[in-house]
């Protein structure tokens, strides 16, 4: 994407002295519910009032949104509170109705981002719009797919773009509903620093008790804003009850969050950070060196297995390594989740090395 600084224009024009805040219920349920929440948020730092009108559910039979009727409720929100409005769109018809009702911000959900066909349809329906359009990460951890969706919209002459990090599905056991996989949005941020990056802690957490900590992590990583699901009676919400917070809780979260400076010119800080970064560089080089040595050993193991007609994968041995490394990692202050992820990647690289040896012609 060329001229990517254009992508920040809409956010910069807001002239905010705090990160962008998008808040409101997961789903618009009734007109009374929508307006009640909006009025409780109107005199806060909330910049956009969000509400799901069309709700793509994993299985049929669950509440799938109130539909176009909810757009009229969002119009009333703007009229009565002055809050800008936002909702999710998943096809051309949604886009046309949202634009007809002058919704101020649109976003594309994780289930839509996985389909280039859907994204292209939405891009064509939005062609040339000046409304901000945010793209949630795809369900699976695929950075290329996420960026591909952004590029399709940018190519359709939609310059007021941003992305929403809402976490990624996983089969692994986790305390999160969707694993953050922080390395992916960080990589996106490194490639396109002028693409506004918003966090959706509600969908990452799946549990309102985790929202503050996840949000603080995002601000520590220089995210541009937060989208937090907010309901006046969350335990009775028609969808995603466990992850929604009350307006009172949202206000407390926003008050307690710490906004970090990107850097500081103080000489003492500069000297200390440069020293520590130099130490990190030395350790990183040692890690790469050790991994290279480990793969040389793995190659030797592969040659020995091949010459003795022994299979590459040794499950019992692998499980023993994992158990041992988790315990040793804990002694070094490393989380079980981190150690498991790291050694699974290392093990897969070792398997790749050994399979290459098995496929070679030499003994």
C-alpha positions in Angstrom: 0.0 0.0 0.0 1.5 3.3 -1.1 0.9 6.6 0.7 -0.1 4.8 3.8 0.1 7.9 5.9 -3.4 8.7 4.4 -4.7 5.8 6.5 -4.2 7.8 9.7 -6.1 10.9 8.5 -9.5 10.1 9.9 -8.0 9.2 13.3 -5.8 12.3 13.5 -8.7 14.6 12.6 -10.4 13.5 15.8 -7.7 15.4 17.8 -8.1 13.0 20.7 -6.0 13.4 23.9 -6.6 9.7 24.7 -6.8 6.4 22.7 -9.9 6.0 20.5 -12.7 4.3 22.5 -15.5 2.4 20.7 -18.1 1.0 23.2 -21.6 -0.4 23.3 -23.4 -3.7 23.4 -22.4 -6.8 21.5 -25.9 -6.9 20.1 -28.7 -4.3 19.7 -31.6 -6.1 21.5 -34.3 -3.5 22.0 -34.6 0.3 21.4 -34.8 0.8 25.1 -31.6 -1.2 25.7 -29.6 0.6 23.0 -30.7 4.1 24.2 -30.2 3.3 27.9 -26.6 2.3 27.3 -25.9 5.2 24.9 -27.1 7.8 27.4 -24.9 6.2 30.1 -21.9 6.6 27.8 -22.6 10.0 26.3 -20.6 12.1 28.8 -17.5 9.8 28.9 -14.4 9.4 26.7 -16.3 7.1 24.3 -15.9 8.3 20.7 -18.1 5.8 18.9 -21.2 3.8 20.1 -21.1 0.3 18.7 -23.9 -2.3 18.4 -24.1 -5.5 16.4 -27.2 -5.4 14.1 -26.4 -8.5 12.1 -24.7 -11.2 14.3 -23.0 -14.1 12.5 -23.2 -17.0 14.9 -21.2 -20.2 14.9 -24.3 -22.4 15.1 -27.9 -21.8 13.9 -30.6 -21.2 16.5 -28.7 -18.5 18.5 -29.7 -14.9 18.3 -28.5 -13.6 15.0 -29.2 -9.9 15.4 -32.2 -7.7 15.3 -31.5 -6.7 11.6 -32.1 -3.4 9.8 -34.6 -2.2 12.5 -31.6 -1.7 14.8 -30.1 0.9 12.4 -33.0 3.3 13.3 -32.1 2.9 16.9 -28.5 3.9 16.1 -29.9 7.0 14.4 -31.7 7.8 17.6 -28.5 7.3 19.5 -26.8 10.0 17.4 -29.8 12.3 17.6 -30.2 12.1 21.4 -26.6 11.7 22.6 -24.4 13.1 19.8 -22.3 9.9 19.9 -21.0 8.7 16.5 -22.2 5.2 15.6 -20.6 2.0 14.4 -21.7 -1.5 13.4 -20.5 -4.6 11.6 -21.3 -5.3 7.9 -20.9 -8.7 6.2 -22.3 -8.2 2.7 -23.4 -5.6 0.1 -26.9 -5.3 1.5 -25.6 -4.6 5.0 -23.3 -1.9 3.6 -26.1 -0.2 1.6 -28.4 -0.1 4.6 -25.7 1.1 7.0 -24.8 4.0 4.6 -28.5 4.8 4.0 -28.8 5.2 7.8 -25.6 7.3 8.0 -23.7 4.9 10.3 -20.4 6.7 11.1 -18.0 3.7 11.2 -18.2 0.2 9.8 -16.2 -2.9 10.6 -15.7 -6.2 8.9 -15.9 -9.2 11.3 -13.4 -12.0 11.7 -15.6 -14.5 9.9 -15.9 -12.2 6.9 -12.2 -11.4 6.7 -11.4 -15.0 6.0 -13.2 -14.8 2.6 -11.7 -12.7 -0.1 -15.0 -13.0 -2.0 -16.9 -11.3 0.9 -14.3 -8.7 1.4 -14.2 -7.8 -2.3 -18.0 -7.5 -2.3 -17.9 -5.2 0.7 -15.1 -3.2 -0.8 -17.0 -2.6 -4.1 -20.1 -1.6 -2.1 -18.1 0.9 -0.1 -16.0 2.2 -3.0 -15.0 5.8 -2.4 -16.7 6.2 1.0 -15.1 8.6 3.4 -16.4 6.7 6.5 -13.8 4.9 8.6 -13.8 1.1 7.9 -12.1 -1.3 10.3 -11.1 -4.8 9.5 -10.9 -7.4 12.2 -8.2 -10.1 12.0 -9.3 -13.4 10.5 -10.3 -16.2 12.8 -7.1 -18.1 12.1 -3.6 -16.5 12.7 -3.0 -15.6 9.0 -1.3 -12.2 8.6 -1.3 -12.3 4.8 -5.1 -12.8 4.8 -5.6 -9.9 7.2 -3.4 -7.6 5.1 -5.1 -8.8 1.9 -8.4 -7.6 3.2 -6.9 -4.2 4.0 -5.4 -4.0 0.5 -8.7 -4.9 -1.2 -10.4 -2.0 0.6 -7.5 0.4 -0.1 -7.7 -0.5 -3.8 -11.4 0.4 -3.8 -10.3 4.0 -2.9 -11.2 3.7 0.8 -8.5 5.6 2.6 -10.0 5.9 6.1 -9.0 2.4 7.2 -7.9 0.7 10.4 -7.6 -2.8 11.8 -9.1 -4.5 14.9 -7.1 -7.2 16.8 -9.7 -9.5 18.3 -7.6 -12.6 18.8 -7.3 -16.0 17.0 -9.0 -19.3 17.4 -7.0 -22.2 18.8 -7.4 -25.8 19.8 -4.9 -25.4 22.6 -6.0 -24.9 26.2 -5.9 -21.2 27.1 -7.4 -18.8 29.5 -8.6 -16.7 26.6 -11.6 -17.1 24.4 -9.3 -16.2 21.4 -5.6 -16.2 21.8 -4.0 -12.8 21.4 -1.0 -14.0 19.4 0.5 -10.6 20.0 3.3 -11.2 17.5 0.9 -10.9 14.5 -0.5 -7.4 15.2 3.0 -6.3 16.2 4.3 -7.5 12.8 1.5 -5.7 11.1 2.3 -2.6 13.1 5.9 -2.8 12.1 5.1 -3.1 8.4 2.4 -0.4 8.4 2.9 1.9 11.3 0.4 4.4 9.9 -2.4 1.9 9.8 -4.5 2.6 13.0 -4.6 -0.5 15.2 -7.5 -1.0 17.6 -7.8 -3.8 20.2 -11.0 -5.7 20.9 -10.3 -7.1 24.4 -13.8 -8.4 24.8 -13.4 -11.1 22.1 -9.9 -12.0 23.2 -10.9 -12.4 26.8 -14.4 -14.0 26.7 -14.4 -12.9 30.3 -14.9 -9.4 31.6 -12.4 -9.9 34.4 -9.5 -10.1 31.9 -10.4 -7.0 29.9 -8.4 -4.4 31.9 -5.1 -6.4 31.7 -5.5 -7.1 28.0 -6.3 -3.5 27.3 -3.3 -2.3 29.3 -1.0 -4.6 27.3 -2.3 -3.1 24.1 -1.7 0.4 25.3 1.8 -0.6 26.3 2.3 -1.8 22.7 1.2 1.6 21.4 -2.2 0.6 20.1 -4.4 3.4 18.9 -7.6 2.5 20.6 -10.0 0.0 22.2 -13.4 -1.5 21.2 -15.0 -2.8 24.4 -18.4 -4.4 24.6 -20.6 -2.6 27.1 -24.1 -3.5 28.4 -26.2 -2.0 31.2 -27.2 -5.5 32.4 -24.5 -7.8 30.9 -25.5 -11.0 32.7 -28.8 -10.8 30.8 -27.4 -9.9 27.4 -28.7 -11.9 24.5 -25.2 -12.7 23.2 -21.7 -12.9 24.7 -22.9 -12.0 28.2 -19.7 -13.1 30.0 -17.4 -10.7 28.1 -19.5 -7.5 28.4 -18.9 -4.8 31.1 -21.2 -2.3 32.6 -20.9 1.4 31.7 -19.6 2.0 35.2 -16.9 -0.6 34.8 -15.9 0.8 31.4 -15.5 4.3 33.0 -13.3 2.8 35.7 -11.3 0.8 33.2 -10.6 4.0 31.1 -9.7 5.9 34.2 -7.2 3.3 35.5 -5.5 2.5 32.2 -2.1 4.1 31.8 -1.1 5.7 28.6 2.6 5.3 27.9 4.9 7.7 26.1 6.4 6.4 23.0 9.8 7.5 24.2 11.6 10.2 26.3 14.6 12.4 25.4 16.0 12.1 29.0 19.7 11.2 28.7 19.7 8.7 31.7 16.8 6.8 30.1 18.5 6.7 26.7 21.7 5.4 28.2 20.0 2.7 30.2 17.7 1.5 27.4 20.6 1.3 24.9 22.6 -0.8 27.4 19.8 -3.2 28.0 19.1 -3.5 24.2 22.7 -4.3 23.6 22.4 -7.1 26.2 19.3 -8.4 24.4 21.1 -8.4 21.1 23.9 -10.5 22.6 21.4 -13.0 24.0 19.4 -13.2 20.7 22.6 -14.0 18.8 23.4 -16.7 21.3 19.9 -18.2 20.9 20.3 -18.3 17.1 23.7 -19.9 17.5 22.3 -22.6 19.9 19.4 -23.3 17.7 21.8 -23.8 14.8 23.8 -26.3 16.9 20.6 -28.1 17.9 19.6 -28.6 14.3 23.1 -30.1 13.6 22.4 -32.6 16.3 18.9 -33.2 14.9 20.6 -33.9 11.5 22.8 -36.5 13.1 19.8 -38.1 14.7 18.0 -38.2 11.4 20.9 -39.9 9.7 21.1 -42.5 12.4 17.3 -43.2 12.3 17.4 -43.5 8.5 20.3 -46.0 8.5 18.5 -48.1 11.1 15.0 -47.7 9.4 13.6 -46.0 12.5 10.7 -43.5 12.2 11.3 -39.8 12.5 8.6 -39.1 15.1 9.2 -40.5 18.5 6.1 -39.5 20.5 7.2 -40.8 23.9 10.6 -39.1 23.7 8.9 -35.8 22.6 6.4 -35.9 25.5 9.3 -36.4 27.9 11.2 -33.4 26.5 8.1 -31.2 26.8 7.4 -32.2 30.4 11.0 -31.6 31.4 11.2 -28.2 29.6 8.0 -26.9 31.1 9.4 -27.6 34.6 12.7 -26.0 33.8 11.0 -23.1 32.2 8.9 -22.4 35.3 12.1 -22.3 37.4 13.3 -19.5 35.0 10.1 -17.5 35.2 8.8 -18.7 31.8 5.1 -19.5 31.4 4.0 -23.0 30.4 2.2 -21.5 27.4 5.4 -19.9 26.1 7.6 -22.9 26.6 5.1 -25.2 24.9 4.8 -22.9 21.9 8.5 -22.4 21.6 9.4 -26.1 21.8 6.7 -27.1 19.4 8.2 -24.8 16.8 11.7 -26.1 17.5 10.5 -29.7 17.4 8.8 -29.0 14.0 12.0 -27.6 12.6 13.9 -30.7 13.8 11.3 -32.9 12.2 11.7 -30.9 8.9 15.4 -31.4 9.0 15.1 -35.2 9.6 12.4 -35.6 6.9 14.7 -33.9 4.4 17.4 -36.4 5.3 15.0 -39.3 4.8 14.1 -38.0 1.4 17.7 -37.6 0.3 19.3 -40.4 -1.8 22.4 -40.8 0.3 22.6 -43.0 3.3 
